[in-house]
Amino acid sequence: MDWRPIETAPKDGTPVLLWLKDKCDRNYTVTGLCDYFSIGIWLYGRWNSIDVEDCGTMGGECTGWMPDWCCIAVNPSHWMPLPEPPNAP
């Protein structure tokens, strides 16, 4: 599969692999794995990483109660369809 221009990406909520123009802010991501790529979706009229951040409005990070996660808006330049999952054994 080749990277495709972001203008051709589906905007129907289909998860896709995104190549980002800028690195994600690693300080607030849950996994800390987001770099120049992310699995993302078109949501709320913008591209969003499926990785999420703690908004800090309900007790702050790692309180263990009432999570308040927000999508991370990202600025992708390219996209690629996700591969098919492996067959179950």
C-alpha positions in Angstrom: 0.0 0.0 0.0 1.2 3.5 -0.7 0.5 6.7 1.2 -2.3 8.8 -0.4 -3.0 12.5 -0.2 -5.2 13.4 2.8 -7.7 15.0 0.5 -8.7 11.5 -0.7 -9.3 10.0 2.8 -12.7 8.8 3.8 -14.6 11.2 6.1 -17.3 8.7 7.2 -15.7 7.7 10.5 -13.6 4.9 9.0 -10.3 4.5 11.0 -7.2 5.0 8.8 -3.5 5.2 9.3 -2.5 8.9 9.2 0.9 10.5 8.5 1.2 13.7 10.5 2.7 17.0 9.5 3.7 17.6 13.1 4.5 15.3 16.0 1.8 14.6 18.5 2.3 16.2 21.9 3.8 13.2 23.8 3.4 14.9 27.2 -0.4 14.3 27.3 -1.0 11.2 25.3 -2.1 8.0 27.0 0.1 5.6 25.2 3.0 7.9 24.4 3.5 6.0 21.2 2.1 8.6 18.8 4.9 10.2 16.7 4.5 11.2 13.1 1.8 8.5 12.6 -1.4 7.6 14.2 -4.6 5.7 13.7 -7.2 8.4 13.2 -10.7 9.2 12.1 -12.5 12.2 10.7 -14.7 13.4 13.6 -16.3 16.8 14.6 -15.1 18.3 11.2 -11.4 17.6 11.8 -8.9 14.7 11.9 -8.5 13.2 15.3 -6.0 10.7 16.6 -7.6 7.6 18.3 -4.9 8.1 20.9 -6.5 10.3 23.6 -5.4 12.8 26.3 -6.6 13.5 29.8 -8.4 16.9 29.7 -7.7 17.4 33.4 -11.2 18.6 34.2 -12.4 15.7 36.4 -9.7 15.2 39.0 -6.5 15.3 36.8 -4.4 12.5 35.6 -4.3 9.0 37.1 -7.0 9.7 39.7 -8.8 6.5 38.8 -12.3 8.0 38.8 -14.5 9.5 36.2 -12.2 9.6 33.2 -12.5 12.7 30.9 -10.7 11.8 27.8 -10.5 14.1 24.7 -9.6 13.3 21.2 -6.3 14.7 20.0 -6.8 16.9 16.9 -4.0 16.1 14.4 -2.9 17.7 11.1 -2.2 14.8 8.7 -0.7 15.2 5.2 -1.3 11.6 4.0 -3.3 8.5 4.9 -3.4 4.7 4.2 -6.1 2.1 4.7 -5.6 -0.1 7.7 -4.6 -3.7 6.8 -7.1 -6.5 7.1 -6.8 -8.3 10.5 -5.1 -11.7 10.6 -7.2 -14.8 10.3 -8.2 -16.4 13.6 -6.4 -19.8 14.1 
